[in-house]
Amino acid sequence: MNYTLLIVDNEDQTDAIEEIYKLVQNKNFTIECFQFNVGLPDGRNVVNPDSGLIEKHQIIKEFNKMYLNRRFDMIAFDYNLDDEKIFGTDVIKTFNGIAKTSRAKKVMYSAELVNIVQEVLEKYKEDQQFDPAWKSFKTLIQIEIMDFCQRDTYEKNIVNLISKSEVDKLNSLIDLLRGSADLSFNDSIKTYSDKTFGEIADLIETNDSLSEKFLEEYFQMSNSSLYKN
């Protein structure tokens, strides 16, 4: 099985990618790695030249320019991007709003992981206000990350997470549809009966309103085909 991984960081991650390749050498799966630099010093294309700050609309524009036709199984985000206003949590929210990356599994890492948690707890001890402290932790829950790990071990964490995760049935289906893009389903599936496999894959990835109905029909048909009368 081949997995695709995107690493989002403000610094070049070539060394980390090489480490991931070493870690999977004796595994029964492979990981194809890509990187997307956001912020200074290495991701200048998403930075406002006047303010020196990251702009969210530029993130989307640059990502589509680089990876519009690629799907990722997992995306790893650095928490601290050396920006005054945007952190890894904000970038994850942006990626959750992009159809191509909304379903990818998310991981966040930081060299200051302990300090981040400690800062929230100290703030709570200082002013005894629960809501601000809970809001910080709640954000991590709402963006649905798989893990928040230390920067110096994030390569190993990613490999472990992928090795333990089940194959995503939806991603496998999309790949299957794209592999026979010009074909169409017979009358056993009513939804998207006028669409080719390739068109259906596009609709699923863009969260079309009928995609859930189609998936229900497809998996029901797949399950029933496993049994003999």
C-alpha positions as semicolon CSV with decimal commas, in nm:
position;residue;x (nm);y (nm);z (nm)
1;M;0,000;0,000;0,000
2;N;0,129;0,345;-0,090
3;Y;0,037;0,647;0,122
4;T;0,085;1,011;0,033
5;L;0,200;1,259;0,298
6;L;0,214;1,639;0,283
7;I;0,426;1,830;0,537
8;V;0,327;2,193;0,600
9;D;0,602;2,398;0,762
10;N;0,768;2,736;0,726
11;E;1,109;2,567;0,697
12;D;1,245;2,315;0,447
13;Q;1,168;1,956;0,557
14;T;1,395;1,762;0,321
15;D;1,588;1,603;0,610
16;A;1,263;1,495;0,777
17;I;1,139;1,342;0,451
18;E;1,462;1,146;0,413
19;E;1,419;1,018;0,770
20;I;1,064;0,902;0,694
21;Y;1,188;0,714;0,388
22;K;1,447;0,538;0,606
23;L;1,184;0,445;0,866
24;V;0,960;0,272;0,612
25;Q;1,232;0,075;0,435
26;N;1,134;-0,250;0,607
27;K;0,759;-0,184;0,627
28;N;0,489;-0,344;0,416
29;F;0,382;-0,001;0,290
30;T;0,545;0,304;0,135
31;I;0,500;0,677;0,200
32;E;0,540;0,929;-0,080
33;C;0,628;1,264;0,079
34;F;0,572;1,619;-0,040
35;Q;0,614;1,952;0,134
36;F;0,429;2,281;0,127
37;N;0,614;2,575;0,281
38;V;0,403;2,838;0,456
39;G;0,557;3,158;0,592
40;L;0,912;3,284;0,632
41;P;1,183;3,186;0,559
42;D;1,096;2,921;0,297
43;G;0,730;2,983;0,215
44;R;0,740;3,337;0,086
45;N;0,471;3,282;-0,179
46;V;0,197;3,293;0,087
47;V;0,338;3,596;0,270
48;N;0,223;3,955;0,229
49;P;0,540;4,140;0,116
50;D;0,444;4,453;0,309
51;S;0,349;4,304;0,647
52;G;0,558;3,987;0,629
53;L;0,258;3,789;0,756
54;I;0,090;3,480;0,615
55;E;-0,233;3,532;0,420
56;K;-0,490;3,251;0,421
57;H;-0,619;3,318;0,071
58;Q;-0,262;3,291;-0,057
59;I;-0,229;2,952;0,113
60;I;-0,526;2,820;-0,087
61;K;-0,405;2,982;-0,409
62;E;-0,052;2,844;-0,379
63;F;-0,169;2,498;-0,271
64;N;-0,400;2,469;-0,572
65;K;-0,117;2,584;-0,796
66;M;0,115;2,312;-0,665
67;Y;-0,116;2,023;-0,578
68;L;-0,456;2,076;-0,739
69;N;-0,470;1,724;-0,887
70;R;-0,310;1,535;-0,598
71;R;-0,483;1,367;-0,304
72;F;-0,309;1,321;0,033
73;D;-0,377;1,049;0,288
74;M;-0,217;1,245;0,570
75;I;-0,101;1,604;0,627
76;A;0,141;1,705;0,903
77;F;0,141;2,067;1,024
78;D;0,397;2,261;1,225
79;Y;0,222;2,453;1,504
80;N;0,460;2,748;1,522
81;L;0,506;2,913;1,182
82;D;0,689;3,220;1,317
83;D;0,388;3,437;1,236
84;E;0,223;3,678;1,478
85;K;-0,133;3,586;1,385
86;I;-0,145;3,244;1,219
87;F;-0,059;2,911;1,381
88;G;-0,079;2,552;1,266
89;T;-0,434;2,524;1,398
90;D;-0,542;2,807;1,166
91;V;-0,376;2,643;0,866
92;I;-0,549;2,311;0,946
93;K;-0,884;2,489;0,947
94;T;-0,798;2,633;0,606
95;F;-0,710;2,288;0,471
96;N;-1,031;2,143;0,617
97;G;-1,214;2,387;0,390
98;I;-1,041;2,260;0,075
99;A;-1,226;1,968;-0,084
100;K;-0,908;1,787;-0,184
101;T;-0,767;1,790;0,171
102;S;-1,075;1,794;0,395
103;R;-1,076;1,414;0,432
104;A;-0,701;1,373;0,483
105;K;-0,587;1,264;0,830
106;K;-0,421;1,552;1,016
107;V;-0,121;1,554;1,251
108;M;0,035;1,854;1,426
109;Y;0,384;1,883;1,573
110;S;0,583;2,144;1,762
111;A;0,922;2,187;1,925
112;E;0,741;2,382;2,198
113;L;0,469;2,123;2,265
114;V;0,523;2,109;2,642
115;N;0,555;2,488;2,663
116;I;0,228;2,537;2,473
117;V;0,033;2,318;2,714
118;Q;0,216;2,463;3,015
119;E;0,136;2,819;2,905
120;V;-0,237;2,743;2,886
121;L;-0,234;2,582;3,231
122;E;-0,033;2,867;3,388
123;K;-0,275;3,119;3,239
124;Y;-0,564;2,929;3,398
125;K;-0,388;2,921;3,737
126;E;-0,320;3,294;3,714
127;D;-0,669;3,426;3,639
128;Q;-0,881;3,120;3,734
129;Q;-1,093;3,158;3,420
130;F;-1,188;2,824;3,273
131;D;-1,333;2,938;2,939
132;P;-1,016;3,087;2,783
133;A;-0,811;2,781;2,882
134;W;-1,076;2,538;2,759
135;K;-1,108;2,730;2,431
136;S;-0,740;2,663;2,357
137;F;-0,778;2,288;2,410
138;K;-1,119;2,278;2,241
139;T;-0,965;2,411;1,920
140;L;-0,741;2,104;1,904
141;I;-1,047;1,881;1,942
142;Q;-1,255;2,062;1,681
143;I;-0,991;2,043;1,409
144;E;-0,988;1,664;1,457
145;I;-0,616;1,597;1,454
146;M;-0,489;1,240;1,505
147;D;-0,195;1,347;1,719
148;F;-0,002;1,646;1,854
149;C;0,359;1,539;1,889
150;Q;0,709;1,668;1,956
151;R;0,892;1,805;1,653
152;D;1,205;1,596;1,706
153;T;1,007;1,269;1,687
154;Y;0,727;1,357;1,446
155;E;0,871;1,147;1,162
156;K;0,851;0,833;1,378
157;N;0,502;0,927;1,499
158;I;0,376;0,967;1,143
159;V;0,510;0,627;1,038
160;N;0,356;0,464;1,347
161;L;0,019;0,628;1,288
162;I;0,011;0,518;0,925
163;S;0,120;0,163;1,013
164;K;-0,164;0,131;1,264
165;S;-0,436;0,299;1,057
166;E;-0,683;0,105;0,845
167;V;-0,696;0,164;0,471
168;D;-0,938;0,448;0,406
169;K;-1,223;0,288;0,213
170;L;-1,328;0,620;0,065
171;N;-0,982;0,708;-0,067
172;S;-0,951;0,358;-0,210
173;L;-1,285;0,398;-0,385
174;I;-1,182;0,734;-0,534
175;D;-0,861;0,578;-0,666
176;L;-1,063;0,289;-0,811
177;L;-1,304;0,524;-0,985
178;R;-1,023;0,733;-1,132
179;G;-0,855;0,417;-1,257
180;S;-1,153;0,356;-1,490
181;A;-1,261;0,716;-1,534
182;D;-1,459;0,668;-1,857
183;L;-1,682;0,383;-1,733
184;S;-2,029;0,416;-1,578
185;F;-2,236;0,209;-1,331
186;N;-2,527;-0,005;-1,444
187;D;-2,883;0,035;-1,312
188;S;-2,798;-0,121;-0,974
189;I;-2,689;0,226;-0,856
190;K;-2,940;0,503;-0,920
191;T;-2,748;0,806;-0,792
192;Y;-2,515;0,957;-1,052
193;S;-2,647;0,711;-1,312
194;D;-2,564;0,967;-1,581
195;K;-2,206;1,021;-1,460
196;T;-1,877;0,851;-1,548
197;F;-1,654;0,710;-1,275
198;G;-1,420;1,007;-1,310
199;E;-1,705;1,255;-1,272
200;I;-1,832;1,070;-0,965
201;A;-1,483;1,083;-0,807
202;D;-1,480;1,461;-0,857
203;L;-1,823;1,495;-0,697
204;I;-1,725;1,289;-0,393
205;E;-1,410;1,494;-0,338
206;T;-1,605;1,820;-0,355
207;N;-1,863;1,695;-0,103
208;D;-2,152;1,716;-0,348
209;S;-2,495;1,699;-0,181
210;L;-2,570;1,360;-0,341
211;S;-2,233;1,200;-0,266
212;E;-2,344;1,052;0,068
213;K;-2,646;0,890;-0,097
214;F;-2,424;0,746;-0,370
215;L;-2,176;0,606;-0,116
216;E;-2,457;0,441;0,078
217;E;-2,584;0,272;-0,241
218;Y;-2,234;0,170;-0,346
219;F;-2,132;0,013;-0,015
220;Q;-2,468;-0,163;0,019
221;M;-2,417;-0,313;-0,326
222;S;-2,057;-0,409;-0,239
223;N;-2,161;-0,578;0,085
224;S;-2,447;-0,771;-0,077
225;S;-2,213;-0,904;-0,346
226;L;-2,012;-1,083;-0,077
227;Y;-2,297;-1,321;0,003
228;K;-2,439;-1,610;-0,198
229;N;-2,809;-1,690;-0,210
